[in-house]
């Protein structure tokens, strides 16, 4: 990327909305350059001092997870710190800044530019050259999820890249849980994450770790920063802290507590550890530069008071490290060589390296950023996914409409399809939004060659073949996969009465319609030609039955005296079984999908600012009411009555389906649609015409709504929404939720922006 990101709570430069905003931060681009020794010394990073001893997790039992036996591997120990000397400290004072923004995608590389970086690091002159002989440990990567929710499709990319890159170069990938926030973390999430990683086909072996394994060491490092004058206990109120932090255009202001002596800070910090203070009374902060153009260098918090029991350490701690401090040191402890994250954390890299240099870590890890995975119609905000679960919009984290990995798995998507999709997109630093069609194609390509075919009528229309003898039955041979005879065949029963799809008949059909119509003729799949003789309608004028005739000579062949273009599927009425089918569409309305930059900014903000992590209730208004359609009167061929849970099929001409994992044992079975088939030529033409009409209607509707909005006074636009808000300011902007609680500042700000837009519209009328 040509432009460096701006530094404001993890927001990226791409998130700046206007040209004027971009111009204001153009002068800040220099902060994205790799740090050099002059810059580091200028902000007070020490170059001398005792080295910090770092032991690998497998060399220290207190750091090993219960599930991962502590066993040192042969040749390990690259993260072991040696006594530092002045020359060594200066040499490492300018760590690599990761992937250069100018780096172009690597052609022919499975893992793109990351693969090139590793190759360079393993050359004779590379920083990892001495690791080449370590079998199974040439490089080390890690997948470090927070156990505060279920993994979604975005995490699948991180898992695939981290484990895949390590495997390609004969290395290993650690699974590490960043469990530093006890208010949101649960063992349930830990177990679900393990299941998801295994489902994708990856194995961490003995290398399962938790940030909580390192709490003692992290605390010792925090005390060391205090002793070195690199951290202080801040006693400002949360409101003062936020105000004094400044903004991207306004420098921050030093806290009045910033000049406390190391002795005073150490005393207060130990009292924080001992539980003498309430939450929010004190905060341990690194001593950076409050005037830095990088907001992440403005005295970021290191430790906070939280009187909460931890899911693994219980009540041992009442202070917990924050992510920005913890995860880099966890990488150091574990000897990670390549710490891979997404681009919204590029602005955090400077802080990541500040801690490494401040603690004199020898052979430090390096952070590299790649673009995150963004797919249209897919929701990748843990907060919003949790909101949907708590509001019971969905029936759990594994609802097939959810973008969680367990939801996709329940829907029938395979791990192979998902990994093929991720690798097809490649690994770059280019922020982009991928159309969901690409994912759908990958799913079809994966399922098509290995899934058997079955005939199922979703919207049944009864057909009586009048000239077929009553009581007669016969069997026809049907291939399980027309493109692969080796998958065998099955017997289908045929009788006088059958079911066909309602859409396969039209009373007023164009010449291009090759299925059934008055006096029209069609071929039944693997069976006879039938011709419409009579159309029976009910009192409402709806077609409820077709009376047809058949050609007895056409069961196994096509006629030679006439050309029949249409072939449709069917099910014998006498031999069918009925089960439930669920059809899924995007969970959110298409127009509700925010720009990709907004998604990245919101996620980064949520991780760095818990106060503003609430999701507004009106988000639920974006839910698509047609995201789930359940069909109860579906008619299926008999063989599907014995289908097993999670068994996949292609329902001919309808799509790919899977037996739901929660299908009742006593029946009826539940079949979830995984993905539809690609549209036929006629259906595509019909949809284009329909879409054209819909667009015109929608444009007319939007124009009418805009005219109506022009007449709305902005002071009244929110006052009628009493189900959402209870108090308003003088201009009519909501300040309190329906239950009387103050709205988060970020929410009020967004509402004010909507108010400003309405004001301009109102004044233009």
MOKATA-V637541 format. One record per residue. N is the residue number from 0. PSI is psi as a letter, one per 30 degrees, with the letter a starting at -180 (none if undefined). D_LAST is the distance of its C-alpha to the last C-alpha in Angstrom with 2 decimals. Layout:
# MOKATA-V637541
N,PSI,D_LAST  N,PSI,D_LAST
This chain:
# MOKATA-V637541
0,k,41.75  1,e,41.25  2,k,39.08  3,l,40.51  4,l,38.60  5,l,37.16  6,j,38.96  7,j,36.97  8,h,38.29  9,g,39.09  10,k,35.67  11,l,36.17  12,e,34.93  13,f,33.15  14,f,30.98  15,k,29.29  16,f,25.71  17,l,25.01  18,e,27.08  19,e,26.97  20,e,28.39  21,e,31.06  22,e,31.97  23,f,32.56  24,g,35.17  25,e,36.75  26,f,39.50  27,f,40.36  28,f,41.57  29,f,45.12  30,f,45.33  31,f,45.49  32,l,48.79  33,k,52.00  34,k,53.40  35,l,56.41  36,e,59.22  37,e,58.02  38,e,54.63  39,e,56.25  40,f,58.73  41,f,56.02  42,g,54.35  43,g,57.72  44,k,58.72  45,k,62.52  46,f,64.71  47,l,67.86  48,l,68.91  49,k,70.55  50,l,69.37  51,k,67.75  52,k,69.92  53,k,67.91  54,k,69.56  55,l,68.38  56,e,67.40  57,f,70.39  58,f,72.67  59,j,71.65  60,e,71.91  61,f,69.56  62,f,66.67  63,k,67.44  64,l,65.62  65,e,67.89  66,f,67.30  67,j,68.17  68,k,71.82  69,j,72.33  70,j,74.19  71,k,74.24  72,k,73.99  73,k,76.46  74,g,75.28  75,l,72.37  76,g,71.71  77,f,69.45  78,f,67.27  79,k,70.32  80,k,69.89  81,l,72.79  82,k,73.68  83,l,71.25  84,l,72.39  85,e,70.57  86,e,70.59  87,e,69.30  88,e,66.48  89,e,65.37  90,e,65.60  91,g,63.24  92,f,60.82  93,i,58.65  94,l,57.89  95,k,56.22  96,g,52.46  97,a,52.37  98,k,50.89  99,k,49.72  100,f,46.00  101,f,47.08  102,k,49.27  103,l,48.64  104,k,49.23  105,j,52.95  106,k,53.87  107,g,56.32  108,k,56.16  109,e,55.56  110,g,54.06  111,b,52.55  112,f,52.59  113,e,53.99  114,e,57.07  115,e,57.51  116,e,57.31  117,e,60.01  118,e,62.18  119,e,61.98  120,f,62.80  121,g,65.89  122,l,67.34  123,e,70.40  124,g,68.30  125,l,65.54  126,f,64.97  127,g,66.07  128,e,69.06  129,f,71.60  130,f,70.01  131,f,70.75  132,g,74.00  133,j,72.61  134,k,72.75  135,g,69.72  136,h,68.35  137,e,67.50  138,l,63.93  139,k,62.14  140,l,58.57  141,k,56.98  142,j,54.35  143,i,53.23  144,l,50.93  145,k,50.01  146,h,51.37  147,g,48.21  148,l,47.06  149,k,47.92  150,k,47.67  151,a,44.93  152,e,44.76  153,e,43.90  154,f,47.19  155,e,49.06  156,e,48.38  157,e,49.79  158,e,52.80  159,e,53.52  160,e,53.27  161,e,55.27  162,e,58.03  163,e,58.08  164,e,58.31  165,e,61.11  166,e,63.01  167,e,62.74  168,g,64.44  169,h,66.97  170,a,65.25  171,l,64.02  172,k,60.75  173,k,60.56  174,j,58.54  175,k,57.53  176,j,55.49  177,i,53.48  178,i,54.00  179,g,53.09  180,j,50.66  181,f,52.57  182,f,49.56  183,f,48.20  184,k,51.31  185,l,53.63  186,e,56.73  187,e,55.00  188,e,52.65  189,e,55.63  190,e,57.43  191,e,54.43  192,e,53.89  193,e,57.56  194,e,57.33  195,e,54.33  196,e,56.11  197,e,59.23  198,e,57.29  199,f,56.00  200,g,59.65  201,l,60.10  202,k,62.78  203,f,62.88  204,b,66.59  205,f,67.87  206,i,64.90  207,k,62.79  208,l,61.68  209,k,59.53  210,e,57.98  211,f,59.65  212,f,63.00  213,g,62.31  214,e,61.17  215,e,64.47  216,e,64.29  217,e,60.62  218,e,61.51  219,e,64.42  220,e,62.19  221,e,59.72  222,e,62.66  223,e,63.77  224,e,60.39  225,e,60.73  226,e,64.28  227,g,63.20  228,g,60.46  229,g,57.78  230,l,56.24  231,l,55.74  232,k,54.91  233,k,51.60  234,g,51.21  235,l,47.62  236,l,45.32  237,e,42.94  238,e,40.07  239,e,41.98  240,e,42.85  241,e,39.29  242,e,38.12  243,f,41.07  244,f,40.62  245,a,37.85  246,a,35.44  247,f,35.47  248,f,34.67  249,k,36.48  250,l,40.27  251,l,41.73  252,k,44.00  253,k,47.56  254,k,48.40  255,f,50.74  256,g,53.08  257,f,53.23  258,g,56.52  259,k,58.56  260,l,61.96  261,e,62.82  262,e,65.29  263,e,62.72  264,e,60.21  265,e,62.93  266,e,63.94  267,e,60.40  268,e,59.80  269,e,63.01  270,e,62.08  271,e,58.76  272,e,60.87  273,g,63.13  274,g,60.32  275,f,60.46  276,l,56.72  277,l,53.67  278,k,50.88  279,f,48.54  280,e,51.13  281,l,52.19  282,k,51.19  283,k,53.35  284,k,51.50  285,l,52.65  286,j,52.92  287,c,50.82  288,j,48.71  289,f,45.73  290,g,44.52  291,k,44.75  292,f,41.84  293,j,42.61  294,f,41.22  295,f,43.98  296,g,46.61  297,i,45.40  298,h,48.16  299,k,47.27  300,k,48.77  301,e,52.08  302,k,53.12  303,l,51.47  304,k,53.03  305,j,52.62  306,i,54.95  307,k,54.69  308,k,57.46  309,k,57.35  310,f,57.98  311,e,60.97  312,f,62.14  313,b,61.68  314,g,61.70  315,e,63.39  316,k,60.33  317,g,57.69  318,k,56.18  319,k,54.71  320,k,53.89  321,l,50.39  322,e,49.72  323,e,49.36  324,e,52.79  325,e,54.52  326,e,53.78  327,e,55.07  328,e,58.26  329,e,58.69  330,e,58.57  331,e,61.25  332,e,63.46  333,f,63.33  334,h,63.98  335,k,60.83  336,e,60.87  337,j,57.40  338,j,54.60  339,k,51.73  340,a,48.21  341,l,44.65  342,f,42.48  343,f,40.43  344,g,43.76  345,e,44.38  346,f,43.14  347,f,45.75  348,e,48.63  349,e,49.36  350,e,49.86  351,e,51.93  352,f,54.25  353,e,54.32  354,e,55.96  355,e,58.42  356,e,59.53  357,f,59.66  358,g,61.96  359,h,64.16  360,k,63.83  361,k,66.16  362,h,65.06  363,l,61.48  364,l,59.05  365,k,56.33  366,k,52.73  367,k,51.01  368,k,47.44  369,l,46.21  370,k,42.84  371,l,42.16  372,j,41.85  373,k,38.33  374,k,38.08  375,k,35.06  376,f,34.89  377,k,37.44  378,k,36.77  379,g,38.83  380,j,37.88  381,e,40.85  382,e,38.72  383,e,36.48  384,e,39.55  385,e,41.21  386,e,38.21  387,e,38.50  388,e,42.21  389,e,42.00  390,g,39.30  391,g,41.64  392,e,39.02  393,l,41.94  394,g,45.63  395,l,46.53  396,f,46.41  397,g,48.16  398,k,45.80  399,f,45.74  400,f,41.93  401,l,42.10  402,g,42.23  403,l,45.28  404,e,48.54  405,f,50.22  406,e,47.39  407,e,47.74  408,e,51.50  409,e,51.33  410,f,49.10  411,g,51.92  412,k,50.74  413,l,53.81  414,e,54.32  415,e,55.47  416,e,52.21  417,e,50.15  418,e,52.37  419,e,52.35  420,e,48.53  421,e,48.55  422,f,51.21  423,e,49.59  424,f,46.50  425,l,48.81  426,j,48.57  427,a,46.32  428,g,44.13  429,j,41.12  430,k,38.18  431,l,37.14  432,j,35.90  433,k,38.43  434,k,37.53  435,f,39.27  436,e,40.89  437,e,43.29  438,e,44.51  439,e,44.84  440,e,46.96  441,e,49.20  442,e,49.69  443,e,50.65  444,e,52.97  445,e,54.70  446,e,55.14  447,e,55.94  448,f,59.49  449,g,60.69  450,k,59.21  451,l,61.14  452,k,59.63  453,l,59.59  454,k,58.39  455,k,55.85  456,j,53.85  457,e,50.56  458,i,49.48  459,k,52.83  460,k,53.61  461,k,57.21  462,k,59.42  463,k,62.86  464,j,65.23  465,e,67.38  466,g,70.20  467,k,70.68  468,k,73.57  469,k,72.77  470,f,74.06  471,k,74.36  472,k,72.96  473,l,73.15  474,k,71.98  475,l,70.25  476,k,70.10  477,k,66.69  478,k,66.17  479,f,64.63  480,j,62.98  481,f,63.08  482,f,62.91  483,i,65.66  484,f,68.72  485,f,70.30  486,g,68.00  487,a,70.04  488,l,69.25  489,l,69.14  490,k,70.20  491,k,67.65  492,k,68.81  493,k,67.90  494,a,68.32  495,e,67.49  496,k,64.13  497,l,61.51  498,k,57.88  499,l,55.35  500,k,51.61  501,e,49.41  502,f,47.43  503,g,50.70  504,k,50.76  505,k,48.41  506,e,49.11  507,i,47.04  508,k,47.50  509,l,47.02  510,f,50.07  511,f,48.98  512,j,49.32  513,g,52.79  514,a,53.08  515,k,54.16  516,l,53.10  517,k,55.04  518,g,58.35  519,l,57.23  520,k,59.53  521,l,58.97  522,k,61.18  523,k,61.31  524,k,61.50  525,g,65.24  526,a,66.18  527,l,66.35  528,k,64.34  529,l,62.81  530,k,61.45  531,k,59.26  532,e,61.26  533,k,59.21  534,k,55.77  535,k,55.75  536,l,52.61  537,a,52.01  538,f,50.79  539,g,47.14  540,g,47.82  541,k,47.83  542,k,50.55  543,f,52.99  544,k,56.09  545,k,57.45  546,k,61.01  547,l,62.37  548,l,65.59  549,l,66.87  550,j,68.98  551,f,72.01  552,g,72.89  553,g,69.57  554,e,69.66  555,g,70.69  556,l,69.77  557,k,67.21  558,l,68.40  559,f,69.75  560,f,69.34  561,l,65.54  562,k,62.65  563,k,60.63  564,f,57.55  565,k,56.17  566,k,57.56  567,l,56.20  568,l,57.29  569,l,58.75  570,k,60.56  571,k,63.56  572,e,62.68  573,f,66.15  574,g,66.13  575,l,62.59  576,l,61.42  577,k,58.07  578,l,56.21  579,k,52.68  580,k,50.26  581,k,47.09  582,k,44.38  583,k,42.03  584,l,38.60  585,k,36.50  586,e,36.14  587,k,32.50  588,k,29.77  589,e,29.58  590,f,25.91  591,f,26.96  592,j,29.26  593,l,28.16  594,l,28.78  595,e,32.46  596,e,31.97  597,e,30.21  598,e,33.13  599,e,35.70  600,e,34.06  601,e,33.69  602,e,37.32  603,e,38.67  604,e,36.82  605,e,38.19  606,f,41.71  607,f,41.55  608,j,39.63  609,e,40.74  610,e,38.63  611,g,35.45  612,f,36.99  613,k,35.52  614,k,33.39  615,k,30.42  616,e,30.92  617,f,27.64  618,e,29.34  619,f,31.31  620,f,28.27  621,f,28.54  622,k,31.97  623,j,32.51  624,f,34.01  625,g,35.93  626,f,37.49  627,k,40.81  628,k,42.17  629,k,45.73  630,k,47.99  631,f,51.04  632,g,52.70  633,k,53.29  634,k,56.65  635,l,58.57  636,l,61.91  637,e,64.66  638,f,65.19  639,f,61.89  640,f,63.33  641,g,65.32  642,k,62.54  643,l,62.57  644,k,59.84  645,g,57.78  646,k,59.46  647,k,57.18  648,l,57.10  649,j,55.29  650,j,54.55  651,k,55.10  652,g,51.95  653,e,49.83  654,a,49.84  655,k,51.60  656,l,52.27  657,k,54.13  658,k,55.90  659,k,54.00  660,f,56.00  661,g,55.59  662,k,56.83  663,k,59.18  664,e,62.84  665,f,63.49  666,l,60.64  667,l,58.50  668,l,57.52  669,k,53.92  670,k,52.84  671,k,49.77  672,k,48.11  673,e,48.34  674,k,46.55  675,l,46.11  676,l,47.89  677,k,46.38  678,k,44.99  679,l,47.16  680,e,46.15  681,e,45.26  682,e,43.34  683,e,41.38  684,e,40.55  685,e,39.48  686,e,37.23  687,e,35.62  688,e,34.87  689,e,33.63  690,e,31.50  691,e,29.99  692,e,29.04  693,e,27.76  694,e,25.55  695,e,23.98  696,e,23.54  697,e,22.10  698,e,19.61  699,e,18.50  700,e,18.36  701,e,16.30  702,e,13.72  703,e,13.65  704,e,13.50  705,e,10.54  706,e,8.57  707,e,10.25  708,f,9.56  709,f,5.78  710,f,7.25  711,k,9.98  712,k,10.89  713,f,12.70  714,f,15.69  715,f,16.26  716,f,15.88  717,f,19.61  718,f,21.24  719,f,21.90  720,i,23.80  721,f,27.04  722,f,29.11  723,e,28.16  724,k,27.52  725,f,29.23  726,l,28.11  727,l,24.94  728,a,24.43  729,f,22.66  730,f,19.26  731,g,19.86  732,k,21.19  733,k,24.34  734,f,27.64  735,k,30.21  736,l,30.94  737,f,31.69  738,g,35.35  739,f,34.65  740,k,35.37  741,k,33.37  742,k,31.14  743,k,32.32  744,e,30.68  745,e,29.62  746,e,27.78  747,e,26.01  748,e,25.05  749,e,23.57  750,e,21.59  751,e,20.29  752,e,19.15  753,e,17.21  754,e,15.74  755,e,14.77  756,e,13.01  757,e,10.99  758,e,10.27  759,e,8.98  760,e,6.76  761,e,5.62  762,f,5.51  763,f,3.82  764,none,0.00
